[in-house]
Amino acid sequence: MRLTAAASSLVVLLSMASTVPVSAAEPDIFGIKLGAPLALPLCQISVPAPAAPRSNKGIGARAFNKLMTPPPEPPKATPPATGLCVAPGTTNMAVGNSEFAAGEYGYLVFATEEFPAWVAPIGMAIGAGADDVFSLEGAGGLVLLRNGRVIALRFNTTGFEAQPRVMELLKRKFGSPSAEKAVTWNNDLGGSRESISAQWRKPDFFADYSSVVQSQPMRAQGLSGGIGFLSIGNDVGRQVLQPAASKEAEF
């Protein structure tokens, strides 16, 4: 039921896209315009067929089958034939210092053949709602909305592997970063490698890229792995994604 309600909320927001004027100067990412209503089709959600029932004949068969039967598979978003579709979030989700209700965020699902090589599957690491009622398999990003308009997009990236490509794309799209620094990572074998932290700032626009933010995978992969984060949005999105201020008492 939650999936239907969330989809209905997002349908209302999507229907606004043709009625609200949008400046041609608004930045866009994968065709999604910041500050504008979300103009993407809803993903089709498929429900996997239930597992075939097992025979409960025989002593202890019912208890054995209950123990061995895997949980039912969750519904899945079907990738579109081309481009992107959006699967609406179905629960409240905290991101940065704000909470988004069902229908105020969604998961971006790419066509299978068009999934960007630098994008890592979002899993739970991007802040996905733990209680969303469908599988996040195939989802490649998160879109956040306020008052029916896109305020930010978030992506996981494939760590060191994605670093050159992501920087190339960001510089080509948005120019040189406003700030950039190298971050050195060390592994347990004495090796080291530099990742990139870069920020872009323009009027009512920001992009924050950290090419590697999780060190544990690199320790297992000899500094070859890691996961990065890329956030792009407008000023409202930047304020939302800022970490909550510490309330620790001072003495």
Sequence and secondary structure as in RCSB ss.txt:
>XXXX:A:sequence
MRLTAAASSLVVLLSMASTVPVSAAEPDIFGIKLGAPLALPLCQISVPAPAAPRSNKGIGARAFNKLMTPPPEPP
KATPPATGLCVAPGTTNMAVGNSEFAAGEYGYLVFATEEFPAWVAPIGMAIGAGADDVFSLEGAGGLVLLRNGRV
IALRFNTTGFEAQPRVMELLKRKFGSPSAEKAVTWNNDLGGSRESISAQWRKPDFFADYSSVVQSQPMRAQGLSG
GIGFLSIGNDVGRQVLQPAASKEAEF
>XXXX:A:secstr
 HHHHHHHHHHHHHHGGGTS   TTS EETTEETTS     B EEE           STTHHHHHHHHS      
EEE  SSSEEEEE  S EEETTEEE TTSEEEEEE GGG  TTEE  TTTT   TT SSB TTEEEEEEEETTEE
EEEEEEE HHHHHHHHHHHHHHHH S SEEEEEEEE TTS EEEEEEEEEEETTEEEEEES    HHHHHHTSS 
  EEEEEE HHHHHHHS         
